[in-house]
Amino acid sequence: MDYFFLLSFGGFISGSAPLMLVPFLVASLSLPRKLAVAHYFTFHAELLPHTEQVAFHKVDLFGNVRRILVDIKNLEKIDADIVPSKMLWAVNMFDQNLVFRDMETKEVFVFDGNGIWNEDTLKHKLLF
């Protein structure tokens, strides 16, 4: 979808396909929510008990994967109301009970509501 968005914009700007303005405008309607999802959604979290850290994996625009290491002592569970983007909760896809924030960088991590989680890891002694 990211590439389609750029292709339609490029076709319109270059003048080779002036009608590409229509799909560009339609794709632009979903852009604010798409940017919010790219900024907050975390598709994988990995507990690293030997370093007392959690590795969070996020996907940015164009499929770039970011790996963020957070010390467990700096990780806090927050309410979904604190997340600045209310568009994130417009579709019932994310779990409002699994929202975390790094106290140092203020980076927020939101998880999928239908995700499969390892119960032993969620109840690890370092996380409590």
Order of alpha helices (4+ residues) and beta strands (2+ residues): alpha-alpha-alpha-beta-beta-beta-beta-beta-beta-alpha
